[in-house]
Amino acid sequence: MKTASVLASVAGLAIAGAAMAQGGNLEKDYSREHVPPLPLADNVGGVNGVTTSTIVVTDVGLIDTFDYVFIDISHTWVGDLIVQLEHGNNVVRLINRPGFTGTGFGSSSDLAGVYTFVPGGAAFQTTSSPAVVPPGEYGPFDSFEAFHGKPKEGEWTLRIIDHAGGDTGVLRAWGFGVTNVPTPGAAALLGLGGLVAARRRRA
């Protein structure tokens, strides 16, 4: 009986492992580093400066939850900038010209460090004090729900748009994380693994 219980336990673990290998609700992270840092295009003569960086995701699956985006960036005068993530026809703004009200130039604070955008994060600084926006976690300007239920494979583009001249910066790295929707096969295998484990406990 003990031998049968051990074998059933091993079988259950193997089935659960196979389910995870097929994409059972896995967290996945993707990132890109720029060495040397990528210069950010400035607005020149009233023409917006646009800088893009792309990550190509080759593994397939649907997004259950979109968990975070981080950017490692330096730029003077954050009120100049819109920073957005694009995938397919979906666009989520992370930063949207903080402090800009339609006139003037928005917040004069600088970006300097790693900024991570998460659901439910703190509101991004819109004033000009402190002089440097503290690196840390913030909520995105738009909701990440635009990406929920969408295929994750393909191009993900970080677009940085500079709406005013005279201030520049660099992008050092960026990335994002998602949690996959379990595939039907993985869910079935996970259920079978639980059934085997239950039988083991009764043995």
C-alpha positions in Angstrom: 0.0 0.0 0.0 2.8 2.4 0.8 4.5 1.7 -2.5 1.2 2.4 -4.3 0.8 5.6 -2.4 4.3 6.8 -3.3 3.8 6.0 -6.9 0.5 7.8 -7.0 2.0 10.8 -5.4 4.9 10.9 -7.9 2.4 10.5 -10.8 0.3 13.4 -9.4 3.4 15.7 -9.2 4.4 14.7 -12.8 1.0 15.5 -14.1 0.9 18.9 -12.4 4.4 19.6 -13.7 3.3 18.8 -17.2 0.3 21.1 -16.8 2.6 24.0 -15.7 4.9 23.2 -18.7 1.9 23.7 -21.0 1.2 27.2 -19.6 -0.9 26.7 -16.5 -1.4 30.2 -15.2 2.2 31.1 -15.3 3.7 34.5 -14.6 6.0 35.6 -17.5 8.4 38.5 -17.6 10.0 40.2 -20.6 12.6 42.9 -20.8 15.0 44.8 -23.0 18.2 46.6 -22.1 19.8 49.4 -24.1 23.6 49.5 -24.0 24.6 52.3 -24.5 21.4 54.0 -23.3 18.9 54.9 -26.1 18.8 58.7 -26.6 15.2 60.2 -26.4 14.3 62.4 -29.4 13.5 66.0 -28.5 10.7 68.2 -29.9 12.3 70.3 -32.6 10.5 73.2 -34.2 7.2 72.2 -32.8 7.5 68.6 -34.2 7.1 66.0 -31.5 10.1 63.9 -30.8 9.2 60.2 -30.9 11.4 57.3 -29.6 10.3 53.7 -29.7 11.7 50.5 -28.3 10.2 47.1 -29.1 10.1 43.7 -27.4 9.0 40.7 -29.5 7.3 38.0 -27.6 7.5 34.6 -29.3 5.7 32.4 -26.8 1.9 32.1 -27.3 -1.0 32.4 -24.9 -3.7 34.7 -23.6 -3.1 37.3 -20.9 -5.1 36.8 -17.7 -3.7 39.8 -15.9 -1.2 42.4 -17.0 1.0 42.8 -13.9 3.5 45.6 -14.3 5.7 47.7 -16.6 9.0 49.1 -15.6 11.1 51.8 -17.3 14.7 52.8 -16.4 14.8 56.3 -17.7 16.3 59.8 -17.3 14.7 62.9 -18.7 14.5 66.5 -17.6 11.0 68.1 -17.4 8.6 65.2 -17.2 5.7 67.4 -18.2 7.0 67.2 -21.8 6.4 63.5 -22.0 3.8 60.9 -22.9 5.1 57.4 -22.3 2.8 54.6 -23.6 2.8 50.8 -24.2 1.4 49.5 -27.4 0.4 46.0 -28.5 -1.8 45.4 -31.5 -4.5 48.0 -31.5 -4.3 48.6 -27.7 -2.5 51.6 -26.2 -2.0 52.2 -22.5 -0.4 55.4 -21.3 1.9 55.1 -18.4 2.7 58.8 -18.1 0.6 61.6 -19.7 2.3 65.0 -19.5 2.1 65.3 -15.7 0.9 68.8 -14.6 0.0 69.9 -18.1 -3.4 71.5 -18.3 -3.6 72.5 -21.9 -1.3 75.6 -21.5 2.2 75.9 -20.3 4.7 73.0 -20.0 3.5 70.9 -17.1 5.7 69.6 -14.3 9.3 70.6 -14.4 10.4 67.7 -12.3 12.9 65.2 -13.8 12.8 61.5 -14.2 15.9 59.7 -12.9 15.7 56.0 -12.1 13.5 53.0 -12.3 9.7 53.6 -12.4 7.4 50.6 -12.1 3.7 50.9 -13.0 1.3 48.5 -11.3 -2.5 48.2 -11.0 -3.6 50.2 -8.0 -0.3 52.0 -7.6 0.1 55.6 -6.3 -0.8 58.5 -8.5 2.1 59.8 -10.5 3.5 63.2 -9.4 2.0 66.1 -11.2 3.6 69.0 -9.3 7.1 70.4 -9.8 8.2 69.4 -6.3 10.3 67.4 -5.5 12.7 68.3 -8.3 13.1 64.6 -9.2 10.1 62.3 -9.3 11.0 59.6 -6.7 11.7 56.3 -8.4 9.3 53.6 -7.2 5.8 52.1 -7.9 3.0 54.2 -9.5 -0.3 53.5 -11.2 -0.5 53.9 -15.0 -2.4 56.8 -16.4 -4.7 54.3 -18.2 -5.8 50.9 -17.0 -3.9 47.7 -18.0 -7.3 46.0 -18.5 -7.0 46.9 -22.2 -4.5 44.0 -22.5 -6.5 41.4 -20.5 -7.7 38.5 -22.6 -5.5 39.4 -25.5 -2.8 37.2 -27.1 0.6 38.1 -25.7 2.7 37.0 -28.7 4.0 39.7 -31.1 5.4 43.1 -30.8 5.2 45.2 -27.7 6.3 48.8 -28.2 7.2 51.4 -25.6 6.7 54.8 -27.2 8.0 58.0 -25.7 6.7 61.2 -27.1 8.3 64.6 -26.3 5.8 67.5 -26.8 8.2 70.4 -26.0 11.7 71.3 -26.9 14.8 72.0 -24.7 14.9 68.9 -22.5 16.2 65.4 -23.4 17.1 62.1 -21.8 17.8 58.4 -22.2 16.1 55.1 -21.9 18.3 52.4 -20.3 15.9 49.5 -20.0 12.3 48.5 -19.8 10.1 45.5 -19.4 6.7 44.1 -18.4 5.1 41.1 -16.7 1.9 39.2 -17.4 0.1 36.2 -16.0 -1.2 33.7 -18.6 -4.6 32.3 -18.9 -4.3 28.5 -18.3 -4.6 26.5 -21.5 -7.5 23.9 -21.6 -5.0 21.1 -21.7 -3.1 22.5 -18.7 -6.3 22.9 -16.7 -7.3 19.3 -17.4 -3.9 18.0 -16.4 -4.0 20.0 -13.2 -7.4 18.5 -12.4 -6.1 15.0 -13.1 -3.1 15.7 -10.9 -5.5 16.6 -8.1 -7.5 13.5 -8.6 -4.4 11.3 -8.4 -3.4 13.0 -5.2 -6.8 12.5 -3.7 -6.7 8.8 -4.5 -3.2 8.6 -3.0 -4.6 10.1 0.3 -7.4 7.5 0.4 -4.9 4.6 -0.3 
